[in-house]
Each structure stands twice: as structure tokens, then as C-alpha cells.
């Protein structure tokens, strides 16, 4: 039988990990959840969260390099706003329907 409260907690923890730190901790939590959990929905949420975090780092590096062109600052601000809003939306969706995994739009799925 499924443990819905544990599913909600681990899925929300994976998506909300970005709020704990913007360093390795934000990637470490979804990786730990991915290896610890046996629930397929939690694993999918952890994988999606990990993909989102990796995409943010890649976009941050690219936009940081674009600072020399002049548009990088604006793109970094937009990236920061997206990095705040999208995990909040994901946590809300996960808590309202814990049986479905959340998929972030417009990201590359590397993991």
C-alpha cells in the first residue's frame, strides 16, 4: 500500500530543495531521495527536480557569460525569478495531487 504522507513529504522535499541552498545541497537532496525511496512517483519527482536544478546551473553559466554582451543581467534576473516560482508551483501541485509527478516545462531532461 502507498504511504501518501511520505510520498507528499519526499516529493515536496525534492522540489523545494532549491530553497535550502543554491549550492550542492540543492542537488544532493533529490539525489538522496532518488536512491532512498522505492516509490515510483517519488523517484520521478526527484528525477524531475534534479533535472530542473541542473538546468538552472547550466542556464546560469550561459547567462553569466552573456553579461559581457549586455543582456546577461536581465536574463539572470529572469532565471532567478523562475527558480523561485517554478518550485513553488511544483510543491503546490504535488501536495494537491500526490499520485502524479510534476513535470517542469521548457527544461532538458538529462537524468
Secondary structure, DSSP 8 states (H G I E B T S, - for coil): ---HHHHHHHHHHHHHGGGT-SSHHHHHHHHHHHHH---HHHHHHHHHHHHHHHHHHHHHHHHHHGGGTT-HHHHHHHHHHHHHHHHHHHHHHHHH-TTS----TT-----
